[in-house]
Amino acid sequence: MSTVLANPAEMIARGVPHVIHNDAKLEAYTNALFRLTALESPSSSEVEAIELLTLLVERYEQEHYSIPAADPASVMRFLIEQQNLTQRDLIPQFGSESAVSMFLAGQRNLTIEQVRKLSTRFKLPPDVFIPRARG
């Protein structure tokens, strides 16, 4: 490990961080970030180091390890499978079993109320259940 990364707050003070271009630097920056976020009362330079390292790590990961967005019906099918649910189990969120079927078949979108209920039930952000605009 680089001696500069041994003290990430000092690294920030020296202006040392660079854009991440490979997995080795990603690992070093991620390890430094873990050490910083474990601090109980980080100093202002340590907080700044956390922010900067987070931006650098996120940028690299989005470029090299991005996860494609899933459509809401695929997310729902995944949740049903992972939690061993049936369509009937989702009646409280959808209103009827046929509404669940129609959504999973791509024949209808969710209402705002259904999105709210699903977000609450599965403890996921509401945007997971909202189709993304294609651009």
C-alpha positions in Angstrom: 0.0 0.0 0.0 1.2 3.5 -0.8 2.5 5.5 2.2 0.4 8.4 1.0 -2.8 6.3 1.4 -1.7 5.4 5.0 -3.1 8.8 6.0 -5.9 9.7 3.5 -6.6 13.0 5.3 -2.9 14.0 4.7 -3.3 12.8 1.1 -6.2 15.3 0.6 -4.1 18.0 2.2 -1.3 17.4 -0.2 -3.7 17.2 -3.2 -2.5 13.7 -4.1 -5.6 11.8 -5.1 -5.9 11.0 -8.8 -8.6 9.6 -11.1 -8.8 5.9 -10.8 -7.7 4.1 -14.0 -7.2 0.5 -12.8 -8.4 -2.1 -10.3 -5.3 -1.8 -8.1 -5.9 1.9 -7.5 -9.6 1.1 -6.9 -8.6 -1.4 -4.2 -6.2 1.0 -2.5 -8.7 3.9 -2.5 -11.5 1.6 -1.4 -9.4 0.3 1.5 -8.5 3.9 2.5 -12.2 4.8 2.3 -13.2 1.9 4.6 -10.6 3.1 7.2 -11.9 6.6 7.1 -15.6 5.7 7.4 -14.7 3.5 10.4 -13.5 6.6 12.3 -15.8 7.6 15.1 -15.2 11.4 14.9 -13.5 12.2 11.6 -11.8 15.6 11.2 -12.9 18.1 8.5 -10.0 16.9 6.3 -11.0 13.3 6.9 -14.6 14.1 5.9 -13.3 15.8 2.8 -11.2 12.7 2.0 -14.3 10.5 2.4 -16.2 12.7 0.0 -13.5 12.8 -2.6 -12.6 9.1 -2.4 -16.3 8.2 -2.7 -16.6 10.2 -5.9 -13.5 8.7 -7.4 -14.5 5.1 -6.5 -18.1 5.6 -7.7 -17.0 7.1 -11.0 -14.6 4.1 -11.7 -17.2 1.5 -10.6 -19.9 3.1 -12.8 -17.6 3.0 -15.8 -16.3 -0.5 -15.3 -18.8 -2.4 -13.2 -22.1 -0.8 -13.9 -25.3 -2.8 -13.3 -27.9 -2.3 -15.9 -31.2 -1.0 -14.7 -33.9 -3.6 -14.6 -37.5 -3.0 -15.6 -40.0 -3.0 -12.7 -41.7 -6.3 -13.7 -38.3 -8.1 -13.7 -37.6 -6.6 -10.3 -40.9 -7.9 -9.1 -40.4 -11.4 -10.5 -37.0 -11.5 -8.8 -38.5 -10.5 -5.5 -41.3 -13.0 -5.8 -38.8 -15.8 -6.5 -36.3 -14.8 -3.8 -38.9 -14.5 -1.1 -40.9 -17.5 -2.2 -44.1 -15.4 -2.7 -47.1 -16.1 -4.8 -49.1 -13.5 -6.8 -51.8 -13.9 -4.1 -49.3 -12.7 -1.5 -49.2 -9.4 -3.3 -52.9 -8.7 -3.3 -52.5 -6.1 -0.5 -50.1 -4.1 -2.6 -51.9 -4.5 -6.0 -55.6 -4.8 -5.0 -56.2 -8.0 -6.9 -54.4 -11.1 -8.2 -55.4 -10.1 -11.7 -53.6 -6.8 -11.2 -50.5 -8.6 -10.2 -50.7 -10.9 -13.3 -51.3 -7.9 -15.7 -48.4 -6.0 -14.3 -46.0 -9.0 -14.5 -47.2 -9.7 -18.1 -46.4 -6.1 -19.0 -50.1 -5.2 -19.7 -50.2 -2.4 -17.1 -48.0 -0.1 -15.1 -48.2 0.4 -11.4 -50.2 3.2 -9.9 -48.5 5.7 -7.5 -50.3 4.0 -4.6 -49.0 0.5 -5.7 -45.5 1.9 -6.0 -45.7 3.3 -2.5 -47.0 0.0 -1.0 -44.4 -2.1 -2.8 -41.6 0.3 -1.7 -42.8 0.0 1.9 -43.3 -3.8 1.8 -39.9 -4.6 0.2 -38.0 -1.7 1.8 -36.7 -0.5 -1.6 -36.7 3.0 -3.1 -39.9 3.8 -5.1 -37.9 4.4 -8.3 -37.2 0.6 -8.5 -40.8 0.1 -9.4 -41.1 3.0 -11.9 -40.2 2.4 -15.5 -37.2 4.4 -16.8 -37.6 6.6 -19.8 -35.7 5.2 -22.8 -33.2 7.7 -24.2 
